[in-house]
Amino acid sequence: MTKEHIIRESAGLFNTKGYIGASLSDIMDRCGIGKGGIYNHFENKDEIALAAFDYSFSQIRLLLSKELQVAADSKQKLQAICKVYVEMIESNVLEGGCPLLNTAIESDDGHPVLKERAQHAMKILFEQLTKIINEGIQNKEFRSDIDPEEVCSYIIAVIEGGIMLSKLFDDSKYIRHCSSNVMKYVDHEMMNI
């Protein structure tokens, strides 16, 4: 229980303050645990950061999974993905926004292991999105000449950009605009008419 508590609390802390900004003292204060209690479960701050990132990413996957289960077709699955990211910002489901975005930016040059973990997580999202797009092509919902990798790059870049702007300006209109533009792209560039 204590280890899980440390991971959950640290996830929000790292996602708001960043790896560099969150100190071991911050973790102890937030968790209400002394240094010995932390070191009973983790060797160092790096280990906590990796576990916290994994936890945060698992929460995104859980949110996506719930929405994707009720989507009837590929287009609805893409709408569901947009919905999850809008809710992530508007309901503050994950404290600090998208941990993938935050970790990718912060770990770019300063923390190679955390960067590798973020890359792995993004590859998982790419695979999930590619599967949805390929299903849409196979079901003749989407055009057969679209490039799934190109579409994935576009959708993820637009959504993550919307999250960044919404967090920067404390206004969810940006993620809403970007989600709307993703669905316009789906309607105008991907649908098999």
Residue pairs with C-beta under 8 A, 6 or more apart in sequence:
2 33
2 37
2 40
2 41
3 41
3 42
5 31
5 33
6 27
6 31
6 33
6 38
6 41
6 42
6 48
7 48
7 51
7 52
7 55
8 55
9 27
9 30
9 31
10 22
10 27
10 30
10 31
10 48
10 49
10 51
10 52
11 52
11 53
11 55
11 56
11 59
11 94
11 95
11 99
12 30
12 94
12 95
12 96
13 22
13 26
13 27
13 30
13 52
14 22
14 49
14 52
14 53
14 56
14 96
14 99
15 52
15 56
15 94
15 95
15 96
15 97
15 99
15 102
16 95
16 96
17 26
18 102
18 106
19 45
19 49
19 103
19 106
19 107
19 110
19 111
19 114
20 106
20 110
24 35
24 38
24 45
27 38
27 45
27 48
28 34
28 35
28 37
28 38
31 37
31 38
38 48
42 48
42 51
46 111
46 113
46 114
49 111
49 114
50 113
50 114
50 117
53 99
53 103
53 114
53 117
53 118
53 121
54 117
56 94
56 99
57 99
57 100
57 121
57 124
59 93
59 94
60 84
60 88
60 94
60 98
60 99
60 100
61 124
63 84
63 87
63 88
63 93
64 80
64 81
64 84
64 128
67 80
67 81
67 83
67 84
68 77
68 80
68 81
68 132
70 80
71 77
71 79
71 80
73 136
73 139
73 141
74 132
74 133
74 135
74 136
74 139
74 141
74 142
75 136
75 141
75 186
75 191
77 132
78 132
78 155
78 182
78 183
78 186
79 183
81 129
81 132
81 155
81 159
82 159
82 179
82 182
82 183
83 179
85 98
85 159
85 162
85 163
85 175
85 179
86 172
86 175
86 176
86 179
87 93
88 94
88 97
88 98
88 163
89 97
89 163
89 166
89 167
89 172
89 175
90 172
90 175
96 102
97 163
97 166
97 167
98 160
98 163
100 118
100 121
100 122
100 125
100 160
101 160
101 163
101 164
103 114
103 115
103 117
103 118
104 115
104 118
104 122
106 114
107 114
107 115
107 118
108 115
122 156
125 156
126 149
126 152
126 156
129 151
129 152
129 155
129 156
130 148
130 149
130 152
133 142
133 146
133 148
133 151
133 152
133 190
134 148
136 142
136 190
137 143
137 144
137 146
137 148
140 192
141 191
141 192
142 190
142 191
142 192
143 190
143 191
143 192
144 192
146 189
146 190
151 190
154 182
154 185
155 182
155 185
158 178
158 181
158 182
158 185
159 175
159 178
159 179
159 182
161 178
162 174
162 175
162 176
162 177
162 178
162 179
163 174
163 175
165 171
165 174
165 175
165 178
166 172
166 173
166 174
166 175
